[in-house]
């Protein structure tokens, strides 16, 4: 149920969160642009999309806004807030759902 909710939330957030909709001024066709952009996000291990860069140029894992928004959406949708003591497993589940959505 958690993964299903993560996947549902990720579908609504990935396009905008990772800027997968090209500018109207871009001459590259949208599918080609999206394939290249997603390839850049998931090609390495660990995948680039899970990180966020701070103002000093340091990279922080699981600080990406899309992943955090997926987690918040799932917690609210499933009503898990009173029961949460550790978010580690939710970060991994949300990251997996985001990667699945990106690769689709």
ROTI-255274 format. One record per residue: residue in one letter; x, y, z of N, C-alpha, C in turn; residue number from 1. Coordinates in nm, 2 decimals, decimal comma, padded with zeros to 4 digits. Layout:
<rs>
@residu: a | n.c1: X | n.c2: Y | n.c3: Z | ca.c1: X | ca.c2: Y | ca.c3: Z | c.c1: X | c.c2: Y | c.c3: Z | num: NUM;
...
</rs>
This chain:
<rs>
@residu: x | n.c1: 00,08 | n.c2: -00,12 | n.c3: 00,00 | ca.c1: 00,00 | ca.c2: 00,00 | ca.c3: 00,00 | c.c1: 00,09 | c.c2: 00,13 | c.c3: 00,00 | num: 1;
@residu: x | n.c1: 00,20 | n.c2: 00,12 | n.c3: 00,07 | ca.c1: 00,29 | ca.c2: 00,24 | ca.c3: 00,08 | c.c1: 00,35 | c.c2: 00,26 | c.c3: -00,06 | num: 2;
@residu: x | n.c1: 00,40 | n.c2: 00,16 | n.c3: -00,12 | ca.c1: 00,46 | ca.c2: 00,18 | ca.c3: -00,25 | c.c1: 00,36 | c.c2: 00,23 | c.c3: -00,35 | num: 3;
@residu: x | n.c1: 00,24 | n.c2: 00,17 | n.c3: -00,35 | ca.c1: 00,14 | ca.c2: 00,22 | ca.c3: -00,44 | c.c1: 00,11 | c.c2: 00,37 | c.c3: -00,42 | num: 4;
@residu: x | n.c1: 00,10 | n.c2: 00,41 | n.c3: -00,30 | ca.c1: 00,08 | ca.c2: 00,55 | ca.c3: -00,27 | c.c1: 00,20 | c.c2: 00,64 | c.c3: -00,31 | num: 5;
@residu: x | n.c1: 00,32 | n.c2: 00,59 | n.c3: -00,29 | ca.c1: 00,44 | ca.c2: 00,66 | ca.c3: -00,34 | c.c1: 00,44 | c.c2: 00,68 | c.c3: -00,49 | num: 6;
@residu: x | n.c1: 00,40 | n.c2: 00,57 | n.c3: -00,56 | ca.c1: 00,40 | ca.c2: 00,57 | ca.c3: -00,70 | c.c1: 00,30 | c.c2: 00,67 | c.c3: -00,75 | num: 7;
@residu: x | n.c1: 00,18 | n.c2: 00,67 | n.c3: -00,69 | ca.c1: 00,07 | ca.c2: 00,77 | ca.c3: -00,73 | c.c1: 00,12 | c.c2: 00,91 | c.c3: -00,71 | num: 8;
@residu: x | n.c1: 00,18 | n.c2: 00,94 | n.c3: -00,59 | ca.c1: 00,23 | ca.c2: 01,07 | ca.c3: -00,56 | c.c1: 00,34 | c.c2: 01,11 | c.c3: -00,66 | num: 9;
@residu: x | n.c1: 00,43 | n.c2: 01,02 | n.c3: -00,69 | ca.c1: 00,54 | ca.c2: 01,05 | ca.c3: -00,78 | c.c1: 00,50 | c.c2: 01,09 | c.c3: -00,92 | num: 10;
@residu: x | n.c1: 00,39 | n.c2: 01,02 | n.c3: -00,97 | ca.c1: 00,34 | ca.c2: 01,05 | ca.c3: -01,10 | c.c1: 00,30 | c.c2: 01,20 | c.c3: -01,11 | num: 11;
@residu: x | n.c1: 00,25 | n.c2: 01,25 | n.c3: -01,01 | ca.c1: 00,20 | ca.c2: 01,39 | ca.c3: -01,01 | c.c1: 00,31 | c.c2: 01,49 | c.c3: -00,99 | num: 12;
@residu: x | n.c1: 00,43 | n.c2: 01,45 | n.c3: -00,94 | ca.c1: 00,53 | ca.c2: 01,54 | ca.c3: -00,90 | c.c1: 00,66 | c.c2: 01,54 | c.c3: -01,00 | num: 13;
@residu: x | n.c1: 00,68 | n.c2: 01,43 | n.c3: -01,06 | ca.c1: 00,80 | ca.c2: 01,41 | ca.c3: -01,14 | c.c1: 00,82 | c.c2: 01,51 | c.c3: -01,26 | num: 14;
@residu: x | n.c1: 00,71 | n.c2: 01,53 | n.c3: -01,33 | ca.c1: 00,72 | ca.c2: 01,61 | ca.c3: -01,45 | c.c1: 00,77 | c.c2: 01,75 | c.c3: -01,42 | num: 15;
@residu: x | n.c1: 00,70 | n.c2: 01,81 | n.c3: -01,32 | ca.c1: 00,74 | ca.c2: 01,95 | ca.c3: -01,28 | c.c1: 00,86 | c.c2: 01,96 | c.c3: -01,19 | num: 16;
@residu: x | n.c1: 00,88 | n.c2: 01,86 | n.c3: -01,10 | ca.c1: 00,99 | ca.c2: 01,86 | ca.c3: -01,01 | c.c1: 01,13 | c.c2: 01,85 | c.c3: -01,07 | num: 17;
@residu: x | n.c1: 01,13 | n.c2: 01,77 | n.c3: -01,18 | ca.c1: 01,26 | ca.c2: 01,75 | ca.c3: -01,25 | c.c1: 01,26 | c.c2: 01,83 | c.c3: -01,39 | num: 18;
@residu: x | n.c1: 01,17 | n.c2: 01,92 | n.c3: -01,41 | ca.c1: 01,17 | ca.c2: 02,00 | ca.c3: -01,53 | c.c1: 01,17 | c.c2: 01,92 | c.c3: -01,65 | num: 19;
@residu: x | n.c1: 01,08 | n.c2: 01,82 | n.c3: -01,66 | ca.c1: 01,08 | ca.c2: 01,73 | ca.c3: -01,78 | c.c1: 00,99 | c.c2: 01,79 | c.c3: -01,90 | num: 20;
@residu: x | n.c1: 00,93 | n.c2: 01,90 | n.c3: -01,87 | ca.c1: 00,86 | ca.c2: 01,97 | ca.c3: -01,98 | c.c1: 00,95 | c.c2: 02,08 | c.c3: -02,04 | num: 21;
@residu: x | n.c1: 00,99 | n.c2: 02,07 | n.c3: -02,16 | ca.c1: 01,09 | ca.c2: 02,16 | ca.c3: -02,22 | c.c1: 01,02 | c.c2: 02,30 | c.c3: -02,24 | num: 22;
@residu: x | n.c1: 01,10 | n.c2: 02,40 | n.c3: -02,25 | ca.c1: 01,06 | ca.c2: 02,53 | ca.c3: -02,29 | c.c1: 00,99 | c.c2: 02,53 | c.c3: -02,43 | num: 23;
@residu: x | n.c1: 00,90 | n.c2: 02,62 | n.c3: -02,45 | ca.c1: 00,84 | ca.c2: 02,63 | ca.c3: -02,58 | c.c1: 00,94 | c.c2: 02,67 | c.c3: -02,68 | num: 24;
@residu: x | n.c1: 01,05 | n.c2: 02,73 | n.c3: -02,64 | ca.c1: 01,15 | ca.c2: 02,78 | ca.c3: -02,74 | c.c1: 01,25 | c.c2: 02,68 | c.c3: -02,77 | num: 25;
@residu: x | n.c1: 01,25 | n.c2: 02,57 | n.c3: -02,70 | ca.c1: 01,35 | ca.c2: 02,46 | ca.c3: -02,73 | c.c1: 01,31 | c.c2: 02,39 | c.c3: -02,86 | num: 26;
@residu: x | n.c1: 01,41 | n.c2: 02,37 | n.c3: -02,95 | ca.c1: 01,39 | ca.c2: 02,31 | ca.c3: -03,08 | c.c1: 01,39 | c.c2: 02,15 | c.c3: -03,07 | num: 27;
@residu: x | n.c1: 01,44 | n.c2: 02,10 | n.c3: -02,96 | ca.c1: 01,45 | ca.c2: 01,96 | ca.c3: -02,94 | c.c1: 01,31 | c.c2: 01,90 | c.c3: -02,92 | num: 28;
@residu: x | n.c1: 01,26 | n.c2: 01,80 | n.c3: -02,98 | ca.c1: 01,13 | ca.c2: 01,74 | ca.c3: -02,96 | c.c1: 01,12 | c.c2: 01,70 | c.c3: -02,81 | num: 29;
@residu: x | n.c1: 01,00 | n.c2: 01,71 | n.c3: -02,76 | ca.c1: 00,97 | ca.c2: 01,68 | ca.c3: -02,62 | c.c1: 01,02 | c.c2: 01,54 | c.c3: -02,58 | num: 30;
@residu: x | n.c1: 00,98 | n.c2: 01,43 | n.c3: -02,65 | ca.c1: 01,03 | ca.c2: 01,30 | ca.c3: -02,61 | c.c1: 01,18 | c.c2: 01,28 | c.c3: -02,60 | num: 31;
@residu: x | n.c1: 01,25 | n.c2: 01,34 | n.c3: -02,70 | ca.c1: 01,39 | ca.c2: 01,33 | ca.c3: -02,70 | c.c1: 01,45 | c.c2: 01,41 | c.c3: -02,59 | num: 32;
@residu: x | n.c1: 01,40 | n.c2: 01,53 | n.c3: -02,56 | ca.c1: 01,44 | ca.c2: 01,61 | ca.c3: -02,44 | c.c1: 01,42 | c.c2: 01,53 | c.c3: -02,31 | num: 33;
@residu: x | n.c1: 01,30 | n.c2: 01,47 | n.c3: -02,30 | ca.c1: 01,28 | ca.c2: 01,39 | ca.c3: -02,17 | c.c1: 01,37 | c.c2: 01,27 | c.c3: -02,16 | num: 34;
@residu: x | n.c1: 01,39 | n.c2: 01,20 | n.c3: -02,27 | ca.c1: 01,48 | ca.c2: 01,08 | ca.c3: -02,26 | c.c1: 01,62 | c.c2: 01,12 | c.c3: -02,22 | num: 35;
@residu: x | n.c1: 01,67 | n.c2: 01,23 | n.c3: -02,27 | ca.c1: 01,80 | ca.c2: 01,28 | ca.c3: -02,23 | c.c1: 01,81 | c.c2: 01,32 | c.c3: -02,09 | num: 36;
@residu: x | n.c1: 01,71 | n.c2: 01,40 | n.c3: -02,05 | ca.c1: 01,70 | ca.c2: 01,45 | ca.c3: -01,91 | c.c1: 01,69 | c.c2: 01,34 | c.c3: -01,81 | num: 37;
@residu: x | n.c1: 01,60 | n.c2: 01,24 | n.c3: -01,83 | ca.c1: 01,59 | ca.c2: 01,13 | ca.c3: -01,74 | c.c1: 01,72 | c.c2: 01,04 | c.c3: -01,74 | num: 38;
@residu: x | n.c1: 01,78 | n.c2: 01,03 | n.c3: -01,86 | ca.c1: 01,90 | ca.c2: 00,95 | ca.c3: -01,86 | c.c1: 02,01 | c.c2: 01,02 | c.c3: -01,78 | num: 39;
@residu: x | n.c1: 02,02 | n.c2: 01,15 | n.c3: -01,77 | ca.c1: 02,11 | ca.c2: 01,22 | ca.c3: -01,69 | c.c1: 02,08 | c.c2: 01,20 | c.c3: -01,54 | num: 40;
@residu: x | n.c1: 01,95 | n.c2: 01,19 | n.c3: -01,51 | ca.c1: 01,91 | ca.c2: 01,17 | ca.c3: -01,37 | c.c1: 01,94 | c.c2: 01,03 | c.c3: -01,31 | num: 41;
@residu: x | n.c1: 01,92 | n.c2: 00,93 | n.c3: -01,39 | ca.c1: 01,93 | ca.c2: 00,79 | ca.c3: -01,34 | c.c1: 02,05 | c.c2: 00,71 | c.c3: -01,39 | num: 42;
@residu: x | n.c1: 02,13 | n.c2: 00,77 | n.c3: -01,47 | ca.c1: 02,24 | ca.c2: 00,69 | ca.c3: -01,53 | c.c1: 02,35 | c.c2: 00,65 | c.c3: -01,43 | num: 43;
@residu: x | n.c1: 02,38 | n.c2: 00,72 | n.c3: -01,33 | ca.c1: 02,48 | ca.c2: 00,69 | ca.c3: -01,24 | c.c1: 02,43 | c.c2: 00,62 | c.c3: -01,11 | num: 44;
@residu: x | n.c1: 02,52 | n.c2: 00,56 | n.c3: -01,04 | ca.c1: 02,48 | ca.c2: 00,50 | ca.c3: -00,91 | c.c1: 02,57 | c.c2: 00,56 | c.c3: -00,80 | num: 45;
@residu: x | n.c1: 02,51 | n.c2: 00,62 | n.c3: -00,70 | ca.c1: 02,37 | ca.c2: 00,65 | ca.c3: -00,68 | c.c1: 02,31 | c.c2: 00,75 | c.c3: -00,78 | num: 46;
@residu: x | n.c1: 02,19 | n.c2: 00,74 | n.c3: -00,81 | ca.c1: 02,13 | ca.c2: 00,83 | ca.c3: -00,91 | c.c1: 02,13 | c.c2: 00,97 | c.c3: -00,86 | num: 47;
@residu: x | n.c1: 02,15 | n.c2: 01,06 | n.c3: -00,96 | ca.c1: 02,16 | ca.c2: 01,20 | ca.c3: -00,93 | c.c1: 02,03 | c.c2: 01,26 | c.c3: -00,87 | num: 48;
@residu: x | n.c1: 01,92 | n.c2: 01,21 | n.c3: -00,91 | ca.c1: 01,79 | ca.c2: 01,27 | ca.c3: -00,87 | c.c1: 01,76 | c.c2: 01,26 | c.c3: -00,72 | num: 49;
@residu: x | n.c1: 01,83 | n.c2: 01,18 | n.c3: -00,65 | ca.c1: 01,81 | ca.c2: 01,18 | ca.c3: -00,50 | c.c1: 01,88 | c.c2: 01,29 | c.c3: -00,43 | num: 50;
@residu: x | n.c1: 01,97 | n.c2: 01,36 | n.c3: -00,49 | ca.c1: 02,05 | ca.c2: 01,46 | ca.c3: -00,42 | c.c1: 02,00 | c.c2: 01,60 | c.c3: -00,45 | num: 51;
@residu: x | n.c1: 02,04 | n.c2: 01,69 | n.c3: -00,36 | ca.c1: 02,02 | ca.c2: 01,83 | ca.c3: -00,37 | c.c1: 02,15 | c.c2: 01,90 | c.c3: -00,33 | num: 52;
@residu: x | n.c1: 02,19 | n.c2: 02,00 | n.c3: -00,41 | ca.c1: 02,31 | ca.c2: 02,07 | ca.c3: -00,39 | c.c1: 02,28 | c.c2: 02,20 | c.c3: -00,30 | num: 53;
@residu: x | n.c1: 02,36 | n.c2: 02,22 | n.c3: -00,20 | ca.c1: 02,34 | ca.c2: 02,34 | ca.c3: -00,11 | c.c1: 02,42 | c.c2: 02,45 | c.c3: -00,17 | num: 54;
@residu: x | n.c1: 02,41 | n.c2: 02,57 | n.c3: -00,10 | ca.c1: 02,48 | ca.c2: 02,69 | ca.c3: -00,15 | c.c1: 02,63 | c.c2: 02,68 | c.c3: -00,15 | num: 55;
@residu: x | n.c1: 02,69 | n.c2: 02,58 | n.c3: -00,08 | ca.c1: 02,83 | ca.c2: 02,57 | ca.c3: -00,08 | c.c1: 02,88 | c.c2: 02,46 | c.c3: -00,18 | num: 56;
@residu: x | n.c1: 02,79 | n.c2: 02,41 | n.c3: -00,26 | ca.c1: 02,83 | ca.c2: 02,31 | ca.c3: -00,36 | c.c1: 02,83 | c.c2: 02,17 | c.c3: -00,31 | num: 57;
@residu: x | n.c1: 02,79 | n.c2: 02,15 | n.c3: -00,18 | ca.c1: 02,79 | ca.c2: 02,01 | ca.c3: -00,13 | c.c1: 02,66 | c.c2: 01,94 | c.c3: -00,17 | num: 58;
@residu: x | n.c1: 02,67 | n.c2: 01,81 | n.c3: -00,19 | ca.c1: 02,55 | ca.c2: 01,73 | ca.c3: -00,23 | c.c1: 02,50 | c.c2: 01,66 | c.c3: -00,11 | num: 59;
@residu: x | n.c1: 02,37 | n.c2: 01,66 | n.c3: -00,09 | ca.c1: 02,30 | ca.c2: 01,59 | ca.c3: 00,02 | c.c1: 02,20 | c.c2: 01,49 | c.c3: -00,03 | num: 60;
@residu: x | n.c1: 02,22 | n.c2: 01,36 | n.c3: 00,01 | ca.c1: 02,13 | ca.c2: 01,25 | ca.c3: -00,03 | c.c1: 01,99 | c.c2: 01,27 | c.c3: 00,03 | num: 61;
@residu: x | n.c1: 01,89 | n.c2: 01,23 | n.c3: -00,05 | ca.c1: 01,75 | ca.c2: 01,23 | ca.c3: 00,00 | c.c1: 01,70 | c.c2: 01,37 | c.c3: 00,04 | num: 62;
@residu: x | n.c1: 01,76 | n.c2: 01,47 | n.c3: -00,01 | ca.c1: 01,71 | ca.c2: 01,61 | ca.c3: 00,02 | c.c1: 01,64 | c.c2: 01,67 | c.c3: -00,10 | num: 63;
@residu: x | n.c1: 01,62 | n.c2: 01,59 | n.c3: -00,20 | ca.c1: 01,55 | ca.c2: 01,64 | ca.c3: -00,32 | c.c1: 01,40 | c.c2: 01,67 | c.c3: -00,29 | num: 64;
@residu: x | n.c1: 01,36 | n.c2: 01,78 | n.c3: -00,34 | ca.c1: 01,22 | ca.c2: 01,82 | ca.c3: -00,30 | c.c1: 01,11 | c.c2: 01,73 | c.c3: -00,35 | num: 65;
@residu: x | n.c1: 01,13 | n.c2: 01,66 | n.c3: -00,47 | ca.c1: 01,03 | ca.c2: 01,57 | ca.c3: -00,52 | c.c1: 01,02 | c.c2: 01,45 | c.c3: -00,42 | num: 66;
@residu: x | n.c1: 01,13 | n.c2: 01,40 | n.c3: -00,38 | ca.c1: 01,12 | ca.c2: 01,28 | ca.c3: -00,28 | c.c1: 01,06 | c.c2: 01,33 | c.c3: -00,15 | num: 67;
@residu: x | n.c1: 01,09 | n.c2: 01,44 | n.c3: -00,10 | ca.c1: 01,03 | ca.c2: 01,49 | ca.c3: 00,02 | c.c1: 00,88 | c.c2: 01,51 | c.c3: 00,01 | num: 68;
@residu: x | n.c1: 00,84 | n.c2: 01,56 | n.c3: -00,11 | ca.c1: 00,70 | ca.c2: 01,58 | ca.c3: -00,13 | c.c1: 00,62 | c.c2: 01,45 | c.c3: -00,15 | num: 69;
@residu: x | n.c1: 00,68 | n.c2: 01,35 | n.c3: -00,21 | ca.c1: 00,62 | ca.c2: 01,22 | ca.c3: -00,22 | c.c1: 00,60 | c.c2: 01,16 | c.c3: -00,08 | num: 70;
@residu: x | n.c1: 00,70 | n.c2: 01,18 | n.c3: 00,01 | ca.c1: 00,69 | ca.c2: 01,12 | ca.c3: 00,15 | c.c1: 00,58 | c.c2: 01,20 | c.c3: 00,22 | num: 71;
@residu: x | n.c1: 00,57 | n.c2: 01,33 | n.c3: 00,21 | ca.c1: 00,47 | ca.c2: 01,40 | ca.c3: 00,28 | c.c1: 00,33 | c.c2: 01,37 | c.c3: 00,23 | num: 72;
@residu: x | n.c1: 00,31 | n.c2: 01,35 | n.c3: 00,10 | ca.c1: 00,18 | ca.c2: 01,31 | ca.c3: 00,04 | c.c1: 00,14 | c.c2: 01,18 | c.c3: 00,09 | num: 73;
@residu: x | n.c1: 00,23 | n.c2: 01,08 | n.c3: 00,10 | ca.c1: 00,20 | ca.c2: 00,95 | ca.c3: 00,15 | c.c1: 00,16 | c.c2: 00,95 | c.c3: 00,29 | num: 74;
@residu: x | n.c1: 00,24 | n.c2: 01,02 | n.c3: 00,37 | ca.c1: 00,21 | ca.c2: 01,03 | ca.c3: 00,52 | c.c1: 00,07 | c.c2: 01,08 | c.c3: 00,54 | num: 75;
@residu: x | n.c1: 00,03 | n.c2: 01,19 | n.c3: 00,46 | ca.c1: -00,10 | ca.c2: 01,25 | ca.c3: 00,48 | c.c1: -00,21 | c.c2: 01,16 | c.c3: 00,42 | num: 76;
@residu: x | n.c1: -00,19 | n.c2: 01,10 | n.c3: 00,31 | ca.c1: -00,29 | ca.c2: 01,02 | ca.c3: 00,24 | c.c1: -00,32 | c.c2: 00,89 | c.c3: 00,33 | num: 77;
@residu: x | n.c1: -00,22 | n.c2: 00,83 | n.c3: 00,38 | ca.c1: -00,24 | ca.c2: 00,71 | ca.c3: 00,46 | c.c1: -00,27 | c.c2: 00,73 | c.c3: 00,61 | num: 78;
@residu: x | n.c1: -00,25 | n.c2: 00,85 | n.c3: 00,65 | ca.c1: -00,27 | ca.c2: 00,89 | ca.c3: 00,79 | c.c1: -00,17 | c.c2: 00,83 | c.c3: 00,89 | num: 79;
@residu: x | n.c1: -00,04 | n.c2: 00,82 | n.c3: 00,84 | ca.c1: 00,06 | ca.c2: 00,76 | ca.c3: 00,92 | c.c1: 00,13 | c.c2: 00,85 | c.c3: 01,02 | num: 80;
@residu: x | n.c1: 00,10 | n.c2: 00,98 | n.c3: 01,02 | ca.c1: 00,18 | ca.c2: 01,07 | ca.c3: 01,10 | c.c1: 00,19 | c.c2: 01,03 | c.c3: 01,25 | num: 81;
@residu: x | n.c1: 00,08 | n.c2: 00,99 | n.c3: 01,31 | ca.c1: 00,09 | ca.c2: 00,95 | ca.c3: 01,45 | c.c1: 00,17 | c.c2: 00,83 | c.c3: 01,48 | num: 82;
@residu: x | n.c1: 00,20 | n.c2: 00,75 | n.c3: 01,38 | ca.c1: 00,27 | ca.c2: 00,62 | ca.c3: 01,40 | c.c1: 00,42 | c.c2: 00,62 | c.c3: 01,36 | num: 83;
@residu: x | n.c1: 00,46 | n.c2: 00,73 | n.c3: 01,30 | ca.c1: 00,60 | ca.c2: 00,74 | ca.c3: 01,25 | c.c1: 00,70 | c.c2: 00,76 | c.c3: 01,36 | num: 84;
@residu: x | n.c1: 00,80 | n.c2: 00,68 | n.c3: 01,36 | ca.c1: 00,92 | ca.c2: 00,71 | ca.c3: 01,44 | c.c1: 01,05 | c.c2: 00,72 | c.c3: 01,37 | num: 85;
@residu: x | n.c1: 01,05 | n.c2: 00,66 | n.c3: 01,24 | ca.c1: 01,17 | ca.c2: 00,66 | ca.c3: 01,16 | c.c1: 01,13 | c.c2: 00,67 | c.c3: 01,02 | num: 86;
@residu: x | n.c1: 01,19 | n.c2: 00,77 | n.c3: 00,94 | ca.c1: 01,15 | ca.c2: 00,79 | ca.c3: 00,81 | c.c1: 01,24 | c.c2: 00,73 | c.c3: 00,70 | num: 87;
@residu: x | n.c1: 01,35 | n.c2: 00,66 | n.c3: 00,75 | ca.c1: 01,45 | ca.c2: 00,60 | ca.c3: 00,66 | c.c1: 01,39 | c.c2: 00,51 | c.c3: 00,55 | num: 88;
@residu: x | n.c1: 01,30 | n.c2: 00,42 | n.c3: 00,59 | ca.c1: 01,24 | ca.c2: 00,33 | ca.c3: 00,49 | c.c1: 01,15 | c.c2: 00,41 | c.c3: 00,40 | num: 89;
@residu: x | n.c1: 01,09 | n.c2: 00,51 | n.c3: 00,44 | ca.c1: 01,00 | ca.c2: 00,59 | ca.c3: 00,35 | c.c1: 01,09 | c.c2: 00,66 | c.c3: 00,25 | num: 90;
@residu: x | n.c1: 01,20 | n.c2: 00,71 | n.c3: 00,28 | ca.c1: 01,29 | ca.c2: 00,78 | ca.c3: 00,19 | c.c1: 01,33 | c.c2: 00,68 | c.c3: 00,08 | num: 91;
@residu: x | n.c1: 01,36 | n.c2: 00,56 | n.c3: 00,11 | ca.c1: 01,40 | ca.c2: 00,46 | ca.c3: 00,01 | c.c1: 01,29 | c.c2: 00,42 | c.c3: -00,08 | num: 92;
@residu: x | n.c1: 01,17 | n.c2: 00,40 | n.c3: -00,01 | ca.c1: 01,05 | ca.c2: 00,37 | ca.c3: -00,09 | c.c1: 01,01 | c.c2: 00,48 | c.c3: -00,19 | num: 93;
@residu: x | n.c1: 01,02 | n.c2: 00,60 | n.c3: -00,14 | ca.c1: 00,98 | ca.c2: 00,72 | ca.c3: -00,22 | c.c1: 01,08 | c.c2: 00,73 | c.c3: -00,34 | num: 94;
@residu: x | n.c1: 01,21 | n.c2: 00,71 | n.c3: -00,31 | ca.c1: 01,31 | ca.c2: 00,72 | ca.c3: -00,41 | c.c1: 01,29 | c.c2: 00,61 | c.c3: -00,52 | num: 95;
@residu: x | n.c1: 01,26 | n.c2: 00,49 | n.c3: -00,48 | ca.c1: 01,23 | ca.c2: 00,38 | ca.c3: -00,57 | c.c1: 01,11 | c.c2: 00,42 | c.c3: -00,66 | num: 96;
@residu: x | n.c1: 01,01 | n.c2: 00,47 | n.c3: -00,60 | ca.c1: 00,89 | ca.c2: 00,51 | ca.c3: -00,68 | c.c1: 00,92 | c.c2: 00,62 | c.c3: -00,78 | num: 97;
@residu: x | n.c1: 01,00 | n.c2: 00,72 | n.c3: -00,74 | ca.c1: 01,04 | ca.c2: 00,83 | ca.c3: -00,83 | c.c1: 01,12 | c.c2: 00,77 | c.c3: -00,94 | num: 98;
@residu: x | n.c1: 01,21 | n.c2: 00,68 | n.c3: -00,91 | ca.c1: 01,30 | ca.c2: 00,62 | ca.c3: -01,02 | c.c1: 01,21 | c.c2: 00,54 | c.c3: -01,12 | num: 99;
@residu: x | n.c1: 01,12 | n.c2: 00,47 | n.c3: -01,07 | ca.c1: 01,02 | ca.c2: 00,39 | ca.c3: -01,15 | c.c1: 00,94 | c.c2: 00,49 | c.c3: -01,24 | num: 100;
@residu: x | n.c1: 00,90 | n.c2: 00,59 | n.c3: -01,19 | ca.c1: 00,82 | ca.c2: 00,69 | ca.c3: -01,26 | c.c1: 00,91 | c.c2: 00,76 | c.c3: -01,37 | num: 101;
@residu: x | n.c1: 01,03 | n.c2: 00,79 | n.c3: -01,33 | ca.c1: 01,12 | ca.c2: 00,86 | ca.c3: -01,43 | c.c1: 01,15 | c.c2: 00,76 | c.c3: -01,55 | num: 102;
@residu: x | n.c1: 01,17 | n.c2: 00,63 | n.c3: -01,52 | ca.c1: 01,20 | ca.c2: 00,54 | ca.c3: -01,62 | c.c1: 01,08 | c.c2: 00,50 | c.c3: -01,71 | num: 103;
@residu: x | n.c1: 00,96 | n.c2: 00,53 | n.c3: -01,66 | ca.c1: 00,85 | ca.c2: 00,50 | ca.c3: -01,74 | c.c1: 00,84 | c.c2: 00,61 | c.c3: -01,85 | num: 104;
</rs>
